[in-house]
Amino acid sequence: MITYRRAAKAAVKHMSKAWLGLRKVLGAPTVRHCPACDGDVVGFFRYGDCAEWGCPKCGASPRERLMHHLLDTQEISVPPGAVLHMAPNEASLVARFRQAATDYVPADLDPSRYPIAGIRKVDLMEIAETERFDIVYASHVMEHVPDDAHVLANLHRALKPGGEAWLMVPLWDRETEDGSFAMPPRERERRFGQWDHVRQYGIDFRDRLAAAGFEVRLEAATDAAPEVRDRQALGDILFRAVKPGVPAA
């Protein structure tokens, strides 16, 4: 669905990318770094309210760059096991997860959107697997699901003991506000920032994770050293939802 807000954001994005391209041609120094493509760049292009959103080389977002930073610094690691990657639109993470995992499962409710080998159709509202996965990664997915408590219960069951759900969600500085798909699309866009979102999360998302039985750890971009955070334009918070228990040997 094309709305005025989406069109305006896209227009500003393209102008910002063009400006970065011009600066590069004019000889501006490449003092910034993208950990997703390991490339040095002049800067990052604007998208929406984020002035340094995308890498001009690979398009990586602040949250994608945060994931690579956490993996590079071994704050998190992909085990040689089963990884479910929902909405796999970050090519750099697809490659990284596929290389590390022995059982990599890219998936989406509409797999036709992704030109990825082996992608499967998975509805998190209906997933019924038990203790299958070591890691479930879902970035900006939970705000789309009709019933997040039900999905979190499904993820808890689908993870092995000691497994982790790595979740990122859009955040604001207030408590979480829920809506539904019964609301008109433009009202959802007004309230939640996008027409296909049914809620806007606050940091209290961790309380919902705890209520589903997870132990919760946060890995925030603000935890990185200031010089690293600024050079790589890291953003977002990774919610690590750990299923209690000891992983099988």
C-alpha positions in Angstrom: 0.0 0.0 0.0 1.5 3.3 -1.1 0.8 6.2 1.2 2.0 9.8 1.3 4.2 9.1 4.3 5.9 6.2 2.5 6.4 8.1 -0.7 7.9 11.1 1.2 10.3 8.9 3.0 11.4 7.2 -0.2 11.9 10.6 -1.9 14.1 11.9 0.9 16.0 8.6 0.9 16.9 8.9 -2.8 18.0 12.5 -2.4 20.2 11.6 0.5 21.8 8.8 -1.4 22.4 11.1 -4.3 24.1 13.7 -2.0 26.4 11.0 -0.6 27.3 10.0 -4.2 28.1 13.5 -5.1 30.3 14.0 -1.9 32.2 10.8 -2.8 32.8 12.1 -6.4 34.0 15.4 -4.9 36.6 13.6 -2.8 35.0 13.5 0.6 36.9 11.2 3.0 35.4 7.7 3.7 35.7 8.0 7.5 32.6 5.9 8.3 32.4 2.1 8.2 29.7 -0.5 7.5 30.2 -3.8 9.3 27.6 -5.5 7.1 29.7 -5.2 3.9 33.0 -4.3 5.6 33.1 -1.2 3.5 34.3 2.3 4.3 31.9 5.0 3.2 31.4 8.8 3.2 28.3 8.5 5.3 24.9 6.9 5.6 21.8 7.9 3.9 18.6 9.2 5.6 15.4 7.3 5.8 12.4 8.7 7.7 13.5 10.2 11.0 16.9 8.5 11.0 19.5 10.8 9.6 22.1 7.9 9.2 20.0 5.0 8.3 21.4 3.1 5.2 24.8 2.1 3.9 25.2 3.6 0.4 27.2 0.4 -0.6 24.9 -2.4 0.6 21.8 -0.7 2.0 22.3 -2.1 5.6 20.2 -0.5 8.2 21.3 0.5 11.7 19.8 -2.7 13.2 21.5 -4.9 10.6 24.8 -3.2 11.3 24.2 -3.7 15.1 23.8 -7.4 14.5 27.1 -7.6 12.6 28.8 -5.6 15.3 27.5 -8.0 18.0 28.6 -11.0 16.0 32.0 -9.5 15.2 32.6 -8.7 18.9 31.3 -12.2 19.9 28.6 -10.6 22.1 26.4 -13.2 20.4 27.2 -16.1 18.2 25.4 -18.4 15.8 25.8 -22.0 17.0 26.3 -24.9 14.5 22.7 -25.9 14.9 19.2 -24.9 13.7 18.5 -21.3 12.9 15.0 -20.0 11.9 15.4 -16.6 10.1 12.0 -14.9 9.7 11.6 -12.2 7.1 15.1 -12.7 5.7 15.5 -9.4 3.9 19.0 -8.6 5.1 21.3 -10.4 2.6 24.4 -10.0 4.7 22.8 -11.9 7.6 21.3 -14.5 5.3 24.9 -15.3 4.2 26.3 -15.2 7.6 23.7 -17.4 9.2 23.7 -19.9 6.4 27.5 -20.2 6.7 27.4 -20.8 10.4 24.3 -22.9 10.9 24.1 -26.6 10.0 20.3 -26.3 9.6 19.5 -22.8 8.3 15.8 -22.1 7.6 14.9 -18.8 5.9 11.1 -18.3 6.2 8.3 -15.8 5.8 4.5 -15.7 5.7 4.9 -14.8 2.0 8.1 -16.5 0.8 7.6 -15.2 -2.8 8.9 -11.8 -1.6 12.4 -13.2 -1.1 14.7 -14.5 -3.9 16.4 -16.9 -1.4 17.2 -20.5 -2.0 15.2 -22.9 0.2 12.9 -20.3 1.7 9.8 -21.8 3.4 6.4 -20.5 4.3 6.1 -20.2 8.0 3.2 -18.5 9.9 4.4 -17.7 13.5 0.8 -17.8 14.6 0.6 -21.4 13.6 4.1 -22.8 14.0 3.8 -26.0 16.0 7.4 -27.4 16.1 8.8 -28.4 19.5 12.4 -27.9 20.6 13.6 -27.7 17.0 15.6 -24.5 16.9 18.7 -23.1 18.6 18.1 -19.6 17.3 15.1 -17.7 16.0 15.9 -14.4 14.5 13.0 -12.0 13.7 13.8 -8.3 13.0 10.8 -6.0 12.9 8.3 -8.9 12.6 6.5 -8.9 16.0 4.7 -5.6 15.3 3.0 -7.3 12.3 1.5 -10.4 14.1 -2.1 -10.3 15.3 -1.4 -11.8 18.7 2.1 -11.4 20.0 1.5 -13.4 23.2 0.5 -16.4 21.2 3.5 -16.0 18.9 5.9 -15.7 21.8 4.4 -18.9 23.3 5.0 -20.7 20.0 8.6 -19.5 19.8 9.2 -20.6 23.4 8.0 -24.1 22.5 9.9 -24.2 19.2 13.3 -23.4 20.8 15.5 -26.0 22.4 16.4 -25.5 26.1 19.0 -22.8 26.2 18.0 -21.6 22.8 17.4 -17.9 22.0 14.9 -15.8 20.1 16.8 -12.7 18.8 14.1 -10.1 18.4 14.1 -6.5 17.2 11.1 -4.3 17.2 10.4 -0.6 16.5 10.6 1.3 19.8 9.2 4.5 21.1 9.7 6.1 24.6 6.3 5.1 25.9 4.7 1.9 27.0 3.6 -0.6 24.3 0.3 0.3 22.6 -1.7 -2.4 20.8 -4.1 -2.2 17.9 -5.6 -4.7 15.5 -6.1 -5.4 11.9 -9.7 -4.3 12.4 -8.4 -0.8 12.4 -8.3 1.0 9.0 -4.8 1.0 7.5 -4.4 4.8 7.6 -5.3 4.8 11.3 -2.6 2.1 11.9 -0.1 4.2 10.0 -1.0 7.2 12.0 -0.7 5.4 15.4 2.0 2.9 14.7 4.1 4.5 11.9 3.2 2.0 9.2 -0.1 0.7 7.7 0.7 -3.0 8.3 1.7 -2.6 11.9 -0.8 -3.5 14.7 1.2 -2.2 17.6 4.0 0.0 18.7 6.4 -1.3 21.3 8.1 0.3 24.2 11.0 -1.0 26.2 8.4 -2.9 28.2 8.5 -5.5 25.4 10.9 -7.3 27.7 8.1 -7.8 30.1 6.1 -9.6 27.5 9.0 -11.8 26.8 9.4 -12.6 30.5 5.7 -13.3 30.8 6.2 -15.9 28.0 8.8 -17.7 30.1 12.0 -16.2 28.7 15.0 -14.9 30.4 15.7 -11.5 28.8 18.9 -9.8 28.0 19.3 -6.6 26.0 22.1 -5.7 23.6 21.8 -2.1 22.8 23.7 0.0 20.2 24.3 2.5 23.1 26.4 -0.2 24.8 29.1 0.0 22.1 32.1 2.3 22.5 31.0 5.8 21.4 33.7 5.9 18.7 32.5 2.6 17.3 28.9 3.4 17.5 29.4 6.7 15.7 31.7 5.4 13.0 29.3 2.5 12.2 26.1 4.5 12.9 24.7 1.6 15.0 21.2 1.7 16.2 18.3 -0.3 17.8 18.2 -2.8 20.6 18.4 -6.6 20.3 16.1 -8.4 22.7 17.7 -11.8 23.5 14.9 -14.0 24.8 16.6 -17.1 26.3 14.6 -20.3 26.9 15.7 -21.6 30.3 17.5 -24.9 30.4 20.7 -26.6 29.5 21.5 -27.1 25.8 21.9 -30.7 24.7 25.5 -31.8 24.3 
